Amino acid sequence: MKTYGLIGNPVSHSFSEKFFSEKFEREGIEAIYKTFKLENISEFQDLLKKEKNLKGLNVTIPYKEKIIPFLDEVDPQAQKIGAVNTIAFKNGRRIGHNTDAFGFMKSLFPLIEQHYTHALILGTGGAAKAVAQALFSFGIDFKMVSRNPSENQLSYDDIDKEILSEYFLIINCTPLGTYPNVQESPSLPYDELTERHFLYDLTYNPAVTQFLANGQMQHAKIYNGQKMLEYQAEQSWKIWNE
């Protein structure tokens, strides 16, 4: 039986397992999709020895960057982003891809308004890097926001009314607010948001995170990561079957 799966930590509330299991059943595909919780990325090698029929893997937090040294090849897009969320097993080789940027671009494109010229990316991990690449492709200037900012990044304390008067698109790429920690949200001056702002959360569970709810209270436009996940998952399937 062909096996596909997801590596990460946590993986218990995985979108991918439900999505692919339903896809396999609906389309009569003889395959299974499993989740693999790795306490450390070094456990990846043990997983490969144990699971002999692996044909493809998705990669989630916190391993999208840490997985790269374990791969034989990384495609140019994933190399440019610096993060991998999809692994294809072809001819005995492990090849890294990134479908997050594709999924984000496809979901965001119909929603872009003319005044979204500047964006804040909350977080600096693998998903944030994919979002940055997508925004670059759209010609949208962006700044990454971090609790421990490096050069050319902002801290959460830097975000004020002046910044928000220019940066109308705000994308949460952190896990804050993900189930079961639904009361968490990035530390922002939400009362400075307006109806001209657009808050996009990569999280899909819950459908309306605290981050999005805070924006909604200020009449900002909101959107969650459900469609992005669907698009990136379908792109992963396409890569696995090329």
Secondary structure by P-SEA (a helix, b strand, c coil): cbbbbcccccccccaaaaaaaaaaaaacccbbbbbbbbccccaaaaaaaacccccbbbbccccccccccccccccaaaaaaccccbbbbcccbbbbbbaaaaaaaaaacccccccccbbbbccccaaaaaaaaaaaaacbbbbbbcccccccccccccccaaaaacccbbbbccccccccccccccccccccccccbbbbbccccccccaaaaaaaaaccccccaaaaaaaaaaaaaaaaac
